[in-house]
Amino acid sequence: MQKHQDAIDEYLAKRKERIETERENRRLEAKNARLRELIKTLKLHAVRCDADERAIQPYEIIDVINEFMEVGPSDN
């Protein structure tokens, strides 16, 4: 009987670990999507600066990041 209980406990532990791993993977995928969107936004800003024939300033990068973080999708 103990052997069966040990097998059940092992199965449940592995299942719990798999669920937690899947949850973490989804969270990381969402975070990666947000970062890709941020990079795209920064590239567009840099292109606009190039069109104006001026260098992008560090404070502008920070402004774009801050704006994105305020209006971007959540990590959920």
C-alpha positions, 0 to 999 in steps of 0.5 A: 500500500505504501508503494502505491502512495509513494508512486501517487505522491511522486506523480503529484509532485512531478505534475505540480512542478510541470504546472509551475514550469508551464506557468513560468514559461508563459510569464517569460513569453509574455515578458519577452513579447513586451521587450520585443515591442519595446525594442521595436518602439525604440527602433522607430524612435531612432529612425525618426531621430535619423530622419531629423539628422540628429543623434538619439539622446539617452534621456529620450530612450529613458522617456520612451521606456517609461512611456512604454512601461506605463501603457504597455501590457501587463506581465500576467 
